[in-house]
């Protein structure tokens, strides 16, 4: 296990409703097509389920 593994952890989230995903999507790497409203529209229209992996720090704040 590396030092990064001990500090950061990967967490699966629902990108349509998880606030950590929404926070990441307001940053420079976010886009309309990965935003919670867009993903929710795709889920409602096509019935596709999405999950996303978010890298969080020890306090649970999203990093990537």
Residue pairs with C-beta under 8 A, 6 or more apart in sequence:
7 57
7 58
8 55
8 56
8 57
8 58
8 63
9 55
9 56
10 53
10 54
10 55
10 56
11 20
11 53
11 54
11 55
11 56
12 51
12 52
12 53
12 54
13 20
13 21
13 51
13 52
13 53
13 54
14 21
14 50
14 51
14 52
15 21
15 34
15 36
15 39
15 50
15 51
15 52
16 36
16 39
16 40
16 43
16 50
17 36
18 52
18 54
20 54
20 56
20 60
20 61
20 62
21 36
21 52
21 54
21 62
22 35
22 36
23 62
24 30
24 54
24 62
24 64
25 31
25 34
25 35
25 36
32 38
39 50
42 48
42 50
43 49
43 50
54 62
54 63
54 64
55 62
55 63
55 64
56 62
56 63
57 63
